[in-house]
């Protein structure tokens, strides 16, 4: 369980006055969303568990179980309104970030760059799936085979190559942004030489090209000194790589 499934914990004054989300509130929200049939391959149910009732989520064969009491506690911590509409909205947002089924990743996954370690120091490729305005990472289930993982990743690379991106040149920096969905901008780097060629065609010829990657954000390309300055001035976690290292990145 994440410590902030439904947003950051409330401040001190809010915590003093908060309304508690109860297990019965979450259960009612589950019943409402189950009847709404959000997705043809998504089913919601409540089952009895040793530690209390559990939400059983089945999405295209991938099953996830979460204790309703834990969801209620997290909603209370995040100051979710303890009303039917408030709990339904919070649970809907949580469901949008549910684990990606292996079959969905194989059919629609896209390769992007993401952090490969908790300290956010190393970049690697990751398969993600777009759900509306969200970009959700795929983490292989226990049931998927290693050959299937390799095949899904290869297909994701192919889809990444087809992602449309726009180049904006600002002085010594080339900024690449996905024109399809925000958050998959780094997909453009599956073909790094094509990126260099297009920048050169726009008049940006780099002597020592580096890339600055902030996962889920537009990608910046510049010579090494400029790239290092961009990283030093950044407010979000990011990293810079020499151009030749892009082809040698592993999987996150």
C-alpha positions in Angstrom: 0.0 0.0 0.0 1.2 3.5 -0.8 1.3 6.0 2.0 -0.8 8.5 -0.1 -3.1 6.5 -2.3 -5.6 9.4 -2.5 -3.3 12.4 -2.3 -1.1 14.0 0.3 -2.2 13.8 4.0 -4.2 16.7 5.3 -2.6 19.5 7.3 -2.9 19.8 11.1 -6.1 21.9 11.1 -7.8 19.7 8.6 -6.9 16.6 10.5 -8.5 18.1 13.7 -11.7 18.6 11.8 -11.8 15.8 9.4 -14.7 13.5 8.8 -13.8 9.8 8.9 -14.4 7.6 5.8 -15.8 4.3 7.0 -15.6 0.8 5.6 -19.3 0.9 4.9 -18.8 4.1 2.8 -16.1 2.4 0.7 -18.3 -0.7 0.3 -21.2 1.4 -0.9 -18.9 3.1 -3.5 -17.7 -0.3 -4.7 -21.3 -1.5 -5.2 -22.1 1.7 -7.1 -19.1 1.4 -9.4 -19.7 -2.3 -9.9 -23.2 -1.6 -11.1 -21.9 1.2 -13.4 -19.7 -1.3 -15.3 -16.8 1.1 -15.9 -15.0 -1.2 -18.4 -16.2 -4.4 -20.1 -13.2 -6.4 -18.8 -13.2 -4.8 -15.3 -15.2 -6.4 -12.5 -15.4 -5.3 -8.8 -16.5 -7.5 -5.9 -16.2 -7.6 -2.1 -15.1 -10.8 -0.4 -14.6 -11.7 3.2 -11.0 -11.8 4.4 -9.1 -12.5 7.6 -8.6 -8.8 8.3 -12.0 -7.7 7.1 -13.8 -7.3 3.8 -11.6 -7.0 0.7 -12.1 -5.3 -2.6 -11.4 -7.9 -5.3 -10.6 -6.3 -8.6 -10.4 -8.4 -11.7 -9.1 -6.6 -14.8 -8.6 -8.7 -18.0 -7.5 -11.6 -15.9 -5.3 -9.7 -13.5 -6.6 -9.9 -9.9 -5.9 -7.3 -7.2 -7.1 -7.5 -3.6 -7.2 -4.6 -1.2 -8.6 -4.5 2.3 -11.5 -2.0 2.4 -10.4 -0.8 5.8 -7.0 0.3 4.4 -8.7 2.2 1.6 -11.0 3.9 4.2 -8.0 4.9 6.3 -6.1 6.3 3.3 -9.1 8.3 2.2 -9.5 9.7 5.6 -5.8 10.7 5.7 -6.2 12.4 2.3 -9.2 14.4 3.5 -11.6 12.7 1.0 -15.1 14.0 1.7 -17.0 11.4 3.7 -20.0 11.6 1.3 -21.2 9.1 -1.3 -20.0 11.4 -4.1 -16.6 12.1 -2.5 -15.8 8.4 -1.8 -17.0 7.4 -5.3 -14.8 10.0 -6.9 -11.8 8.9 -4.8 -12.3 5.2 -5.6 -12.8 6.0 -9.3 -9.4 7.9 -9.3 -7.8 5.0 -7.5 -9.2 2.5 -10.1 -7.7 4.6 -12.9 -4.3 3.8 -11.5 -5.0 0.1 -11.0 -2.3 -2.4 -12.1 -2.0 -2.9 -15.8 -2.9 -6.4 -17.0 -0.3 -8.2 -18.9 -2.6 -8.6 -21.9 -3.3 -4.8 -22.0 0.5 -4.1 -21.9 1.1 -6.5 -24.7 -1.7 -4.9 -26.8 -1.2 -1.2 -26.1 2.0 -0.6 -24.1 4.4 2.2 -25.1 8.1 2.4 -24.1 9.2 5.5 -22.2 12.0 6.4 -19.9 11.5 6.2 -16.2 13.4 5.9 -12.9 14.9 2.4 -12.5 15.7 2.8 -8.8 13.9 4.3 -5.7 16.6 7.0 -5.3 15.9 8.3 -8.8 19.5 8.2 -10.0 19.2 5.7 -12.9 17.0 5.8 -16.0 15.6 2.8 -17.8 12.9 2.0 -20.3 9.5 1.1 -18.9 6.2 -0.1 -20.6 3.3 2.2 -19.8 -0.3 2.3 -20.8 -2.4 5.4 -21.4 -5.7 5.6 -19.6 -7.4 8.8 -20.5 -5.1 11.6 -19.2 -3.1 9.1 -17.1 0.1 7.2 -17.9 0.2 4.0 -15.9 3.3 1.8 -15.6 3.1 -1.9 -16.3 4.7 -4.2 -13.8 4.6 -7.8 -15.0 2.5 -10.1 -12.9 3.7 -13.2 -11.3 2.0 -15.3 -14.0 3.6 -13.8 -17.1 6.5 -15.7 -18.7 9.9 -14.2 -19.5 9.5 -14.6 -23.2 6.1 -12.8 -23.0 7.8 -10.0 -21.1 10.4 -9.6 -23.8 7.7 -9.7 -26.5 5.7 -7.0 -24.7 8.7 -4.8 -24.4 9.6 -5.2 -28.0 6.1 -4.3 -29.1 6.2 -1.3 -26.8 9.4 -0.1 -28.5 7.6 -0.4 -31.9 4.7 1.7 -30.7 7.0 4.3 -29.2 8.6 4.8 -32.6 5.2 5.8 -33.9 4.5 8.4 -31.2 4.2 11.9 -32.8 6.4 14.5 -31.1 6.9 18.2 -31.8 10.3 19.9 -31.6 10.7 23.4 -30.3 14.1 25.0 -30.5 14.9 27.6 -27.8 18.4 28.9 -28.2 20.8 26.1 -27.5 18.1 23.7 -26.4 15.8 21.4 -28.4 12.6 20.5 -26.5 10.6 17.5 -27.6 7.0 17.1 -26.6 4.5 14.4 -27.3 1.6 15.7 -29.4 -0.5 12.6 -28.6 -0.6 12.3 -24.8 1.3 14.2 -22.1 3.7 12.0 -20.2 5.0 9.8 -23.0 7.4 12.5 -24.4 10.6 10.3 -23.9 9.2 7.7 -26.4 10.9 9.9 -29.1 14.3 8.6 -27.9 13.8 5.1 -29.2 15.3 6.5 -32.4 18.0 8.9 -31.0 19.7 9.4 -34.4 16.5 10.5 -36.0 16.1 13.1 -33.2 19.6 14.4 -33.8 19.0 14.6 -37.5 15.7 16.6 -37.1 17.4 19.0 -34.7 20.2 19.6 -37.2 17.7 20.2 -39.9 16.2 22.9 -37.7 19.6 24.5 -37.2 20.5 23.0 -33.8 23.8 21.2 -34.4 25.2 19.8 -31.1 28.9 19.1 -30.7 28.6 17.0 -27.5 24.9 16.1 -27.5 23.3 15.2 -24.1 19.7 14.5 -23.2 17.9 15.8 -20.1 15.2 13.4 -19.0 12.5 14.2 -16.4 10.2 11.2 -16.5 6.7 12.1 -17.7 7.8 15.5 -18.9 9.1 16.9 -22.2 12.7 15.9 -23.2 15.5 18.5 -23.5 18.5 18.1 -25.8 21.6 20.3 -25.6 25.4 20.3 -25.5 26.9 18.9 -22.3 27.5 22.3 -20.4 23.9 23.5 -21.1 22.4 20.1 -20.2 24.3 20.1 -16.9 23.0 23.6 -16.2 19.4 22.6 -16.9 19.7 19.7 -14.4 21.3 22.0 -11.8 18.4 24.5 -12.1 15.6 21.9 -12.3 13.0 21.6 -9.5 11.9 18.1 -10.4 14.1 15.0 -10.3 15.9 14.6 -13.7 19.0 13.2 -15.2 21.3 13.9 -18.1 22.9 11.3 -20.4 25.5 11.5 -23.1 23.8 10.7 -26.4 25.7 7.5 -27.0 24.4 6.0 -23.7 20.8 6.1 -24.9 21.2 2.9 -27.0 22.6 1.1 -23.9 19.8 1.8 -21.5 18.2 -1.2 -19.8 14.7 -1.7 -18.5 13.4 -0.1 -15.3 
